[in-house]
């Protein structure tokens, strides 16, 4: 599994935006579809909210990629 760090500027980043910024999903629609399919885990739990607010310290797993959010 590939591991990446992402620096959150501000208080949080929305899940769909994170997936687009990192190039893991080509569009917001693709990100929403991945969430609906149950393919994304946040802190080890399947995330069902398309626009979940992710904060530094959280971890996201998707498509063989682990992302650690940092401040």
C-alpha positions in Angstrom: 0.0 0.0 0.0 1.4 3.4 -1.0 1.6 5.9 1.8 1.3 9.7 1.4 1.1 12.7 3.7 -1.2 15.6 2.9 -0.9 19.0 4.7 -4.3 20.5 5.5 -4.3 24.2 5.1 -7.1 25.5 7.4 -9.2 23.6 9.8 -10.3 20.8 7.5 -10.6 19.4 3.9 -13.7 17.7 2.5 -13.3 14.1 1.5 -14.3 14.6 -2.1 -11.9 17.5 -2.4 -9.0 15.5 -1.0 -9.6 12.7 -3.5 -9.6 15.2 -6.4 -6.6 17.1 -5.2 -4.5 14.0 -4.9 -5.6 12.7 -8.3 -7.2 9.6 -6.8 -10.5 10.5 -8.5 -10.8 12.4 -11.7 -13.9 14.4 -10.6 -16.2 15.1 -7.7 -18.7 12.7 -9.2 -16.1 9.9 -9.2 -15.3 10.7 -5.6 -18.9 10.5 -4.6 -19.3 7.2 -6.4 -16.3 5.8 -4.6 -17.9 6.8 -1.2 -21.3 5.4 -2.2 -19.6 2.1 -3.1 -18.0 1.9 0.4 -14.4 2.0 -1.0 -13.1 4.6 1.4 -12.0 4.2 5.0 -11.3 7.0 7.4 -9.5 6.0 10.5 -10.2 2.3 9.6 -14.0 2.8 9.3 -15.9 2.9 6.0 -16.9 6.5 5.4 -20.4 7.1 4.0 -20.4 10.9 3.9 -19.3 12.3 0.6 -18.3 15.7 2.1 -16.9 14.4 5.4 -14.7 17.1 7.0 -11.3 15.6 7.5 -8.9 17.1 10.0 -5.1 16.7 10.7 -4.4 13.5 12.4 -6.9 11.4 10.5 -6.0 8.7 8.0 -7.7 7.9 4.7 -7.4 4.6 2.8 -8.5 4.3 -0.8 -7.5 2.3 -3.8 -4.3 0.9 -2.2 -3.3 4.3 -1.0 -3.0 5.4 2.7 -3.1 9.1 3.3 -2.1 10.7 6.6 -3.4 14.2 7.1 -1.0 16.7 8.8 -1.4 20.3 10.0 
